């Protein structure tokens, strides 16, 4: 039962990520597509001037969408 609940929670996280952070063309995509396009990428996490910086590959196809989604994530707030 706990495993099923964790799967459901993970699915819901990806669903709301699509709805709140990605452009409309991703609304009907599968979890596998989201994982391949945005979660499994060969980036490098470095520390510059005391801040963590994610360096994306130069030839990353979804760079613009990834950066727009990151900005939308920064703006998300819980309702009061």
KOLTOR-70859 format. One record per residue (C-alpha): residue in one letter; x, y, z; residue number from 1. Coordinates in nm, 3 decimals, decimal comma, padded with zeros to 5 digits. Last residue first. Layout:
(a; (X; Y; Z); NUM)
...
# end
This chain:
(x; (-00,217; 03,164; 00,241); 80)
(x; (-00,174; 02,983; -00,088); 79)
(x; (00,166; 02,816; -00,132); 78)
(x; (00,404; 03,001; -00,359); 77)
(x; (00,536; 02,930; -00,708); 76)
(x; (00,751; 03,210; -00,855); 75)
(x; (01,080; 03,016; -00,844); 74)
(x; (00,910; 02,722; -01,017); 73)
(x; (00,803; 02,954; -01,298); 72)
(x; (01,165; 03,064; -01,348); 71)
(x; (01,280; 02,699; -01,361); 70)
(x; (01,009; 02,623; -01,617); 69)
(x; (01,132; 02,908; -01,838); 68)
(x; (01,489; 02,775; -01,808); 67)
(x; (01,385; 02,423; -01,908); 66)
(x; (01,174; 02,551; -02,199); 65)
(x; (01,467; 02,752; -02,334); 64)
(x; (01,717; 02,468; -02,288); 63)
(x; (01,499; 02,197; -02,446); 62)
(x; (01,739; 02,077; -02,717); 61)
(x; (02,054; 02,068; -02,498); 60)
(x; (02,345; 02,124; -02,741); 59)
(x; (02,542; 02,349; -02,508); 58)
(x; (02,500; 02,113; -02,212); 57)
(x; (02,339; 02,272; -01,905); 56)
(x; (02,542; 02,417; -01,619); 55)
(x; (02,343; 02,419; -01,296); 54)
(x; (02,466; 02,688; -01,057); 53)
(x; (02,472; 02,666; -00,677); 52)
(x; (02,549; 02,999; -00,520); 51)
(x; (02,842; 03,090; -00,292); 50)
(x; (03,019; 03,294; -00,556); 49)
(x; (03,001; 03,004; -00,799); 48)
(x; (02,923; 02,648; -00,690); 47)
(x; (02,883; 02,386; -00,960); 46)
(x; (02,616; 02,138; -01,066); 45)
(x; (02,691; 01,983; -01,405); 44)
(x; (02,416; 01,882; -01,643); 43)
(x; (02,379; 01,557; -01,837); 42)
(x; (02,001; 01,545; -01,861); 41)
(x; (01,751; 01,301; -01,719); 40)
(x; (01,488; 01,520; -01,552); 39)
(x; (01,379; 01,752; -01,831); 38)
(x; (01,331; 01,585; -02,170); 37)
(x; (01,361; 01,215; -02,076); 36)
(x; (01,159; 01,242; -01,754); 35)
(x; (00,892; 01,460; -01,914); 34)
(x; (00,864; 01,215; -02,203); 33)
(x; (00,841; 00,916; -01,966); 32)
(x; (00,568; 01,088; -01,762); 31)
(x; (00,363; 01,112; -02,079); 30)
(x; (00,281; 01,423; -02,278); 29)
(x; (-00,068; 01,575; -02,297); 28)
(x; (00,007; 01,902; -02,117); 27)
(x; (00,350; 01,939; -02,283); 26)
(x; (00,228; 02,154; -02,574); 25)
(x; (00,073; 02,393; -02,323); 24)
(x; (00,406; 02,521; -02,195); 23)
(x; (00,559; 02,379; -01,875); 22)
(x; (00,553; 02,511; -01,519); 21)
(x; (00,210; 02,483; -01,361); 20)
(x; (00,036; 02,208; -01,555); 19)
(x; (00,342; 01,994; -01,634); 18)
(x; (00,480; 02,027; -01,279); 17)
(x; (00,131; 01,945; -01,153); 16)
(x; (00,131; 01,615; -01,343); 15)
(x; (00,490; 01,532; -01,244); 14)
(x; (00,408; 01,581; -00,876); 13)
(x; (00,085; 01,381; -00,914); 12)
(x; (00,274; 01,087; -01,063); 11)
(x; (00,525; 01,095; -00,776); 10)
(x; (00,243; 01,098; -00,518); 9)
(x; (00,066; 00,808; -00,690); 8)
(x; (00,386; 00,606; -00,698); 7)
(x; (00,448; 00,680; -00,329); 6)
(x; (00,091; 00,575; -00,241); 5)
(x; (00,133; 00,251; -00,435); 4)
(x; (00,455; 00,173; -00,246); 3)
(x; (00,282; 00,241; 00,087); 2)
(x; (00,000; 00,000; 00,000); 1)
# end
